[in-house]
Amino acid sequence: MFSIVTSTLRLAAARWPVLLACYLAGWLARYLIIEVAALIGTTDALAAFLVMPLAILARLASFIAMFLVLRRDMPAFSELATDGKDAVDRTTDTPGRTRPSVQELFLASILPFFAFYAAWQFMAADTMQYAASALAKINFFDGTDTSAGVLNLQLTWASAAAILISFTGRYLLKRFSGRLPRWTAVLTVYLEAVWVYLTLFLISTYRDDFDGWIANRAAMHWVTDLRATLGDIFAPLGYAWDAVAWAIGEVGGLVLLPVAWLALAGIVYGRALASTPLPLRVPTNRYVQGVRIRYAKVPRAFTRRFNDVSGDFVGRWKPLANALTLVWRAGVVPMGIFVLAYTVLEAAGSWLGFGAIRLIGAHDLEAWWMNMDGVLIFLLDVLLEPLRICLIAAGYDFCLRRLEERREAAADTAAVGTPA
């Protein structure tokens, strides 16, 4: 049960230098891209936000590289990926047919990773760094103050056209990829990142207005009045209501982040499930059968186009659904240990930072800490980020091992029940 922790330490000891190199390469690429975007943002915000997706792609590339580096040291992955189907390439110790292309990995990871990146405020941090760098490059005394336009990206015809063109271009490039040069794969990944990034950024821009609109709905007022009524009738019910709301918020923050990382690892390692698919089961009943019968009567030309669009949509989320299904089947207690280990690792960054500050001692705020706090945060990230990736990979490898154990148990049960 505690093998996740020991596997984490084993992976870190085996691959730490390579993981560190991948992380530093991604960090440097992200920093340089944000600087280029800031330089462009002093004149045109939309053009700058067409460059910003490359910064997130740089981080995604570093994470994918770190996950792939750990594959050969994950026993359950190696065994499951080669189980009776694919021979192992002895030059690289990786399964031959289970290894996806770089384009497939990026296209499968962009949408969930960008959503995860925005939900946990990483996109906001990149935007703040971009805005600070762009404002530092503006000369406020030459009479051409453009600071108001650095973050001025609204839902206009230009931004909507950029999203539509990127989405359509990505769809056409993927559909006709067999007839196009190989370099168009890079353009496909970029267009996918652009439409996802712009959409998420505009959603975050108007989210406060949407939250205010929701807060003013009658249903929300009814919930507030219900809480007040329960508190007036019986005070412990009000306290229980507040306690449950607090617990949901806290537990959600603690659990969803490590599970989201596991899901991202599942997308990267998704080809390991080629020999053990985890299909989502559609219930069979008279309503589902009725829908299938009616759908069979639709003209073929329409269904063919619908299958193209729906297949593209389902293909985006199927690796994520497979990963979440695998995590769910691993068991509550092992995943609880994984979440606890992840939380301890998160807290270790704060405690190490506090200890470093106490060890360094008092210094001038403006001359010392205004310059050194960023360096200290960077050093802590360099220390902990490879260890975090090892923990995630070890957790996912444990999920794969649990899946293999279930398969073997099912095979033994079937063998016992089969007559000789």
Buried (B, 14 or more C-beta within 10 A) or exposed (E): EEBBBEBBEBBBEBBEEBBBBBBBBBBEBBEEBBBBBBBBBBBBBBEBBBBBBBBBBBBBBBBBBBBBBBBBBBEBBBEBBBBEEBEBEEEEEBBEBBBBEBBBBBBBBBBBBBBBBBBBEBBEEBBEBBBEBBBEEBEEEEEEEBEEBBBEBEEEEEBEEBBEEBBEBBBEBBEEBEEBEEEBBEBBBBBBBBBBBBBBBBEBEEEEEEEEEEEEEEEEEEEEEEBEEBBEEEEEBBEEBEEEEEEEEEEEEBBBBBBBBBBBBBBBBBBBBBBBEBEEEEEEEEEEEEEEEEEEEEEEEEBEEEEEEEEEEEEBBBBBBBBBBBBEEBBEEBBEBBBBBBBEBBEBBEEBBEEEBEEEEEEEEEEEBEEEEEEBEEEBBEEBBBBBBBBBBBBBBBBBBBBBEEBEEEEEEEEEEEEE
